[in-house]
Structure formats: structure tokens, C-alpha cells
Amino acid sequence: MRDPTVTVLLIVGDRHLRRYVRTSLEREAMRVLDAGTGQQGIAMTASVRPDLVIVDPRLEDLDGIDVIRQLREWSDVPIIVLSDHAGDGEKVAALDVGADDYLTKPFSMAELEARIRALLRRYNRCVVAESAKVSFGSVTVDLEARLVQCGHEGVHLTPVEYRLLVALVRHAGLVMTHDELLQEVWGPAHAQSLHYLRIYMAHLRQKLERNPARPEHLVTETGIGYRLIV
């Protein structure tokens, strides 16, 4: 990714990690700014308007979750969390308050750079337009015509299956939590109906994946939700 117009802000308390990430991203010709505290990071996000923010949950002055929550009150900037804690609880909490992606240390810079590329592509497109055609594997989804094809054959989806697929298509490349999908597809009354989501995701995989038992595109983020990889 050699794009000097991309500005990344690091809100990371560990100065050694901050220096390592900054040096690596600058080698990719990105402009990198850094903040060692949550308050400083929030202020810099407001003044600089970076293209992407990387947040460490372990900050001296604020919990990283609080930083994300405050940013989401006024900004839709893409946010990646870097954490040394692998528990699902922290991942879910970060995604629920508005983080877009999550990496657990140790991580490779190649993976972080790939996640940055994916998020910037997603946000440059904004929300997929209602008139868009989106393809993954041999599947094409025509949102305007409300048609789904696998190869040259039409695929019949039930209304619920279609709504679930559209929710994932509109957020292609990003993790959608169980709660987000349940709210969007079934509504608030079914917020606890996780079994519905699992059943209908299995239906979609049967109809759209080359090998439903080893999905390549409709992938599970364990303990968190699902992601459509295009």
C-alpha cells in the first residue's frame, strides 16, 4: 500500500509498539501520527481527521473501549483494535461499541497492513449502494434487481435468507456481530435468537459456498459474528 495520502493515527500506550508499527507503516509510504493517551488520541482525531485509527485497549488514562465509544459519538473513521488479550469478551465489547476490526498480539505487520487495506477499501466505497452488483467466488448479488446468481444459474433465497445476505454484502469485509445481524434481519424482538442466525447462515452456505463445511466467503468470527469476504 504505497499511498502517501493515507493518514493513520496510532492511539497506543506502549511506546515500543507505537514505534514499531509507525516505522513499518511509514515504510509503506503512509503518513503516521501517534498518541500515547486516549485523551490525546481523541483530540488528534478531531483535529487531524485521519483516514484510520488504531487503538490499544490498554491506555493509561482511558480504557480503549471508552476511547472507541467517544469517537463513535461523532466520527465514523475506521478503527482497528490491537490487543494483547485474546478473550472473546474484549473483542465483542470493542466491536459492539464501534470498532471495525480486531487483531490480537502477537501479529504480523503483513496482516495488519492487509486489514488496513480492506478497511480503507470498505470506507472508500462507503455503504454499498442499493444499485450495486457485488461478486464473491462464483456468486453475484444484484441489489437493485434483488437477484442472486451462482455462475449462470439463479439462486432462490427465502426473504430471510436474502435479508441476511444483503446485510453481509452491505458491510463486505467487516465483522458483523451476532447482535447487529439479529437486529438488522429479525428486529429487536429476536435479539436473543442466536439459533435463528446459525440456521439461516447454514442455509446460505449450502446455497452459495463451494464447500459449505469449509466456507471461503461467509466466514465465522468465533464468538463474535460473521464476515463476508469478497
Secondary structure as the mmCIF struct_conf table of DSSP 4:
data_model
#
loop_
_struct_conf.conf_type_id
_struct_conf.id
_struct_conf.beg_label_comp_id
_struct_conf.beg_label_asym_id
_struct_conf.beg_label_seq_id
_struct_conf.end_label_comp_id
_struct_conf.end_label_asym_id
_struct_conf.end_label_seq_id
TURN_TY1_P TURN_TY1_P1 PRO A 4 THR A 5
STRN STRN1 THR A 7 ILE A 11
BEND BEND1 GLY A 13 GLY A 13
HELX_RH_AL_P HELX_RH_AL_P1 ARG A 15 ARG A 27
TURN_TY1_P TURN_TY1_P2 GLU A 28 ALA A 29
STRN STRN2 ARG A 31 ALA A 35
BEND BEND2 GLY A 36 THR A 37
HELX_RH_AL_P HELX_RH_AL_P2 GLY A 38 VAL A 48
BEND BEND3 ASP A 51 ASP A 51
STRN STRN3 LEU A 52 VAL A 55
BEND BEND4 PRO A 57 PRO A 57
STRN STRN4 ARG A 58 ARG A 58
BEND BEND5 GLU A 60 LEU A 62
STRN STRN5 ASP A 63 ASP A 63
HELX_RH_AL_P HELX_RH_AL_P3 GLY A 64 ARG A 72
TURN_TY1_P TURN_TY1_P3 GLU A 73 TRP A 74
STRN STRN6 ILE A 79 SER A 83
BEND BEND6 ASP A 84 ASP A 84
HELX_RH_AL_P HELX_RH_AL_P4 ASP A 88 VAL A 97
TURN_TY1_P TURN_TY1_P4 GLY A 98 GLY A 98
STRN STRN7 ASP A 101 THR A 104
BEND BEND7 LYS A 105 PRO A 106
HELX_RH_AL_P HELX_RH_AL_P5 MET A 109 ARG A 125
BEND BEND8 VAL A 127 VAL A 127
HELX_LH_PP_P HELX_LH_PP_P1 VAL A 128 ALA A 129
TURN_TY1_P TURN_TY1_P5 GLU A 130 SER A 131
STRN STRN8 LYS A 133 PHE A 136
TURN_TY1_P TURN_TY1_P6 GLY A 137 SER A 138
STRN STRN9 VAL A 139 ASP A 142
TURN_TY1_P TURN_TY1_P7 LEU A 143 ARG A 146
STRN STRN10 LEU A 147 CYS A 150
TURN_TY1_P TURN_TY1_P8 GLY A 151 HIS A 152
STRN STRN11 GLU A 153 GLY A 154
HELX_RH_AL_P HELX_RH_AL_P6 PRO A 159 ARG A 170
TURN_TY1_P TURN_TY1_P9 HIS A 171 GLY A 173
BEND BEND9 LEU A 174 LEU A 174
STRN STRN12 VAL A 175 THR A 177
HELX_RH_AL_P HELX_RH_AL_P7 HIS A 178 VAL A 185
TURN_TY1_P TURN_TY1_P10 TRP A 186 TRP A 186
HELX_RH_3T_P HELX_RH_3T_P1 PRO A 188 HIS A 190
TURN_TY1_P TURN_TY1_P11 ALA A 191 GLN A 192
HELX_RH_AL_P HELX_RH_AL_P8 LEU A 194 LEU A 208
BEND BEND10 ARG A 210 ASN A 211
TURN_TY1_P TURN_TY1_P12 PRO A 212 ALA A 213
BEND BEND11 ARG A 214 ARG A 214
BEND BEND12 GLU A 216 HIS A 217
STRN STRN13 LEU A 218 GLU A 221
TURN_TY1_P TURN_TY1_P13 THR A 222 ILE A 224
STRN STRN14 GLY A 225 LEU A 228
#
